[in-house]
Amino acid sequence: MRQVLFSIDFVRDYQGLPESLRKKTDVAIQRIVENPRHPSLQMKKMQPKQRGIWEARVTQGYRLTFRVDGELITMRRVGTHDLLRTP
């Protein structure tokens, strides 16, 4: 069973989102846990690949970043495309 851990940065980002985006973020997280290959996520590994950080789509303009270590998924950041500069 996968476990989800939320970084301090993720919690801060999440709290700053409007309620509608929070709900969409919750759906994206649930999909990452249950079916990471869900097409709506458009998941891909970020560069450089050796860092092991992934990005997934929340909406067309919002992304979340996370790291997978075995059964542990650590949510790192959530926000606009600009956050991908500092995942």
Summary of the structure (lengths in Angstrom):
residues: 87
radius of gyration: 11.7
end to end distance: 25.3
largest distance: 34.0
contacts: 228
relative contact order: 0.23
helix: 40%
strand: 32%
